[in-house]
């Protein structure tokens, strides 16, 4: 088996937001939105990133793109064999590298400028990066991109409000493809869409990946959404990665109690099943004042004294090879997706 090429490596990434109080705006604490996160993405794969709202997923995605400046850590992008730390690159060099890394945003309406036509929205990256000899050349590129994502080129003179949610997200995908990127960060691209439209957009993303050789970081809050599109899945809780596993392994043999809870919250497709969807109890703790020890101990049904004292490290399990941050990772027998049907 050949070794896969890593397109992105993240080492000890942190993003803290200061909390200021008083007349002089003194920093009294920090919100640790991304707290010492390390992972990699192989070229051509889809890495899913899941977790509840507020756990730091979108912040992580924006920090990778340097839309938010990291507090600490390295984001190393493999640019045709040359590894470059995006956190150290500024100005024109960073702007050129952003041709290779693009983003699809969560809300397909607010992410599109309502004052611009579809032609201008999709052509904007081309204009900024000075691609295309003139307006006419860029218009031809826009026509091809719209056809590629399942829209008609005659629609390019319309405005975002004239399209449905699914069509608007296709426009966002066309804009992300405009610069021929290698890596696309998909920030919950289907969460604002109807269930029937979600499947269409997921299929489109899968087809584009095969056709163009794309690499995805696919962010979602629902494990059910990423089940069929992801090769590997990372589970994030309160700014920390608590589990990393191959997609099939994670659904058949989850290693962390939080992953089990997310799996139980997936809607059951069989209307005659005796199993019921189980919502995860409690809320995500305040990231400015997280609990001591394991961050999940306040909601974990398996927590013991050590969980409230020591924070577990993300290490491989002996049975599956998944990476799990749990003191009892090799002892717990957690419920899988298959056991619910």
C-alpha positions in Angstrom: 0.0 0.0 0.0 1.5 3.3 -1.0 1.9 6.1 1.5 -0.6 8.9 1.0 0.6 12.4 0.4 -0.4 14.9 3.1 -1.8 18.1 1.6 -2.2 19.8 5.0 -0.6 19.3 8.4 -1.8 21.1 11.5 0.4 21.1 14.6 -0.7 22.3 18.1 -3.1 24.9 16.6 -4.7 27.3 19.1 -7.2 30.1 18.7 -8.0 32.1 21.9 -10.4 35.1 22.0 -9.6 37.5 24.8 -12.3 38.5 27.3 -12.0 42.1 28.3 -13.6 44.0 31.1 -13.5 47.3 32.8 -12.9 50.9 31.6 -9.4 50.0 30.4 -10.5 46.8 28.7 -8.2 44.6 30.7 -7.9 41.0 29.5 -9.3 38.9 32.3 -9.7 35.5 30.5 -9.7 33.8 27.2 -12.3 31.7 25.2 -10.3 28.7 24.0 -12.2 28.1 20.8 -9.5 25.9 19.3 -7.2 24.4 22.0 -4.0 22.6 20.9 -5.4 20.8 17.9 -3.2 18.6 15.6 -4.2 16.6 12.6 -3.5 16.1 8.9 -5.5 15.8 5.6 -4.4 13.4 2.9 -4.5 14.6 -0.7 -7.8 13.5 -2.4 -9.6 12.5 0.7 -12.6 13.9 2.6 -11.9 14.5 6.3 -15.1 15.0 8.2 -15.1 17.3 11.3 -18.2 16.9 13.5 -19.4 18.2 16.8 -22.2 20.3 18.4 -22.7 23.9 17.7 -20.2 26.0 19.6 -17.4 23.4 19.9 -15.0 25.4 17.6 -15.4 23.7 14.2 -16.0 26.8 12.1 -13.4 28.7 14.0 -10.9 25.9 13.2 -11.8 26.1 9.5 -11.4 29.9 9.4 -8.1 29.7 11.2 -6.8 27.2 8.7 -7.5 29.7 6.0 -6.0 32.5 8.0 -9.3 34.4 8.0 -8.6 34.3 11.8 -5.1 34.8 13.0 -4.0 31.8 15.1 -2.9 32.3 18.7 -0.3 29.6 18.3 0.6 26.6 16.2 1.4 25.7 12.6 -0.7 25.2 9.5 1.6 23.6 6.9 0.3 23.4 3.4 2.0 21.2 0.8 2.4 23.5 -2.2 3.6 21.1 -5.0 6.1 19.5 -2.6 7.1 22.7 -0.9 5.8 22.8 2.7 4.7 26.3 3.7 3.4 27.4 7.1 0.4 29.6 6.4 0.6 31.2 9.8 3.9 32.8 8.8 2.9 34.0 5.3 1.4 37.4 4.7 0.4 39.8 1.8 0.8 38.8 -1.8 2.2 35.3 -1.1 -0.7 34.4 1.1 -3.2 35.7 -1.5 -1.6 33.6 -4.2 -1.7 30.5 -1.9 -5.4 31.1 -1.3 -6.0 30.1 -4.9 -5.3 26.5 -3.8 -7.4 26.6 -0.6 -11.0 27.8 -0.8 -14.1 27.8 1.4 -17.8 27.0 1.1 -19.7 28.9 3.8 -22.7 27.7 5.8 -25.3 30.2 5.0 -25.8 30.3 1.2 -27.7 33.6 1.4 -25.5 35.8 3.7 -22.3 34.5 2.1 -23.4 36.0 -1.3 -23.4 39.7 -1.8 -27.1 40.6 -2.5 -26.0 43.7 -4.5 -24.0 41.7 -7.1 -25.3 39.5 -9.9 -24.3 35.8 -10.0 -21.8 36.6 -12.8 -20.0 39.2 -10.6 -20.1 37.0 -7.5 -18.4 34.0 -9.2 -16.1 36.2 -11.2 -14.9 38.2 -8.2 -12.1 35.7 -7.3 -10.9 35.8 -10.9 -10.8 39.5 -10.8 -8.9 39.7 -7.5 -6.4 37.1 -8.6 -6.1 38.7 -12.1 -7.2 35.6 -14.0 -8.6 36.1 -17.5 -7.6 38.7 -20.0 -10.7 40.8 -19.7 -14.4 40.8 -18.6 -15.5 38.7 -21.5 -12.9 36.0 -20.8 -13.9 35.8 -17.2 -17.6 35.6 -18.2 -16.8 32.5 -20.2 -15.2 30.9 -17.2 -18.3 31.8 -15.1 -20.6 30.1 -17.7 -18.5 26.9 -17.5 -18.5 27.0 -13.7 -22.3 27.4 -13.4 -22.9 24.5 -15.8 -20.4 22.4 -13.8 -22.5 22.8 -10.6 -25.8 22.2 -12.3 -27.0 25.7 -13.0 -27.8 27.3 -16.4 -25.4 29.9 -17.7 -28.4 32.2 -18.7 -29.0 32.6 -14.9 -25.8 34.5 -14.3 -27.4 37.9 -14.7 -29.8 37.2 -11.8 -29.3 38.1 -8.2 -29.1 35.8 -5.1 -32.6 36.5 -3.9 -34.0 35.0 -7.1 -32.6 31.5 -6.3 -33.6 28.8 -3.9 -31.4 27.8 -1.0 -29.9 24.9 -2.9 -29.3 26.9 -5.9 -27.5 29.6 -3.9 -25.3 27.0 -2.4 -24.4 25.8 -5.9 -23.4 29.4 -6.6 -21.2 29.3 -3.6 -19.6 26.1 -4.8 -19.0 27.6 -8.2 -17.3 30.6 -6.6 -15.1 28.2 -4.6 -14.1 26.3 -7.7 -13.3 29.5 -9.7 -9.5 29.4 -8.9 -9.1 25.6 -9.4 -8.3 24.9 -5.7 -6.8 21.7 -4.4 -8.4 21.9 -0.9 -11.9 23.1 -0.1 -13.1 23.7 3.5 -16.8 23.0 3.5 -18.2 24.8 6.6 -21.6 23.1 7.2 -22.5 23.5 3.5 -25.8 21.6 3.8 -27.0 22.5 7.3 -29.2 25.4 6.1 -30.9 23.3 3.4 -33.9 21.0 3.2 -33.2 17.3 3.7 -34.0 16.5 0.0 -31.7 19.3 -1.2 -28.9 18.2 1.2 -28.5 14.9 -0.7 -28.3 16.7 -4.0 -25.5 19.0 -2.8 -23.6 16.1 -1.2 -23.8 14.2 -4.4 -22.6 17.2 -6.3 -19.6 17.6 -4.0 -18.7 13.9 -4.3 -18.9 14.1 -8.1 -16.7 17.2 -8.2 -14.2 15.5 -6.0 -13.9 12.6 -8.4 -13.8 14.8 -11.5 -11.4 17.4 -10.2 -9.3 15.5 -7.7 -10.4 17.8 -4.8 -9.6 17.4 -1.1 -12.3 18.3 1.4 -12.4 19.3 5.1 -16.1 18.7 5.6 -17.5 20.4 8.7 -20.9 19.3 10.1 -22.7 19.0 13.4 -24.6 15.8 12.4 -22.7 12.5 12.0 -25.6 11.3 9.8 -24.6 13.9 7.1 -21.0 13.0 6.8 -21.5 9.2 6.9 -21.2 8.6 3.2 -19.0 11.4 2.1 -16.1 11.2 4.6 -13.1 8.8 4.4 -12.0 9.7 7.9 -13.8 11.6 10.7 -12.6 13.8 13.5 -14.9 14.5 16.5 -14.4 17.8 18.2 -15.7 18.9 21.6 -15.0 22.2 23.4 -12.1 23.1 21.2 -10.4 19.6 21.5 -10.3 16.7 19.1 -11.6 13.7 21.1 -11.6 11.0 18.4 -10.1 10.4 14.9 -11.1 7.3 13.0 -11.8 5.8 9.5 -15.4 6.5 8.7 -16.5 2.8 8.7 -14.6 2.1 12.0 -16.2 5.1 13.7 -19.8 4.1 12.9 -19.2 0.4 13.7 -17.0 0.8 16.7 -17.0 4.3 18.3 -14.2 4.9 20.8 -15.3 8.0 22.7 -18.5 8.5 24.8 -19.2 11.8 23.0 -19.0 10.0 19.6 -21.5 7.4 20.9 -23.8 10.2 22.1 -23.7 11.9 18.6 -24.4 8.5 16.9 -27.5 8.1 19.2 -28.8 11.5 18.1 -28.9 10.5 14.4 -32.5 10.1 13.1 -33.4 6.5 12.6 -34.5 5.7 9.0 -36.6 2.7 9.8 -40.1 3.8 10.9 -40.8 0.4 12.5 -37.6 0.3 14.6 -38.1 0.0 18.4 -34.9 2.1 18.8 -35.5 5.8 19.5 -33.4 8.8 18.7 -31.6 9.9 22.0 -30.7 13.5 22.4 -27.5 14.3 24.2 -28.3 15.7 27.6 -26.8 18.9 29.0 -25.1 21.7 27.2 -21.5 22.4 26.1 -19.7 24.1 29.1 -18.5 27.6 28.9 -15.2 27.5 26.8 -13.9 30.4 28.9 -14.2 28.2 32.0 -14.0 24.5 30.9 -14.2 21.7 33.5 -11.0 20.3 34.9 -9.8 17.0 33.5 -11.7 15.6 30.6 -13.8 18.3 29.0 -16.7 15.9 28.5 -16.9 14.7 32.2 -19.9 16.9 33.1 -22.0 15.0 30.5 -20.4 11.6 30.3 -22.3 8.6 31.7 -19.1 6.7 32.2 -17.0 9.3 34.0 -15.0 8.4 37.1 -12.8 10.3 39.5 -9.8 10.3 37.2 -11.9 12.0 34.5 -12.4 15.0 36.8 -8.7 15.3 37.6 -6.6 14.5 34.5 -7.1 15.4 30.9 -6.7 12.4 28.6 -4.3 12.5 25.7 -5.4 11.7 22.1 -3.7 8.3 21.6 -4.4 5.2 19.4 -6.6 2.4 20.7 -5.3 -1.2 20.8 -8.3 -2.7 19.0 -9.2 -0.4 16.1 -6.2 1.9 15.7 -8.5 4.9 16.1 -7.2 7.9 18.0 -9.3 8.5 21.1 -8.9 10.9 24.1 -10.5 8.9 26.9 -9.0 7.3 30.0 -11.1 4.2 29.4 -10.8 4.0 25.6 -9.9 0.2 25.6 -12.5 -0.8 28.2 -15.8 0.8 27.1 -18.2 -1.1 24.8 -20.0 1.8 23.1 -23.1 1.6 21.0 -22.6 1.7 17.2 -24.9 2.8 14.4 -25.6 -0.7 13.3 -26.7 -1.8 16.7 -29.6 0.7 16.5 -31.3 -1.0 13.5 
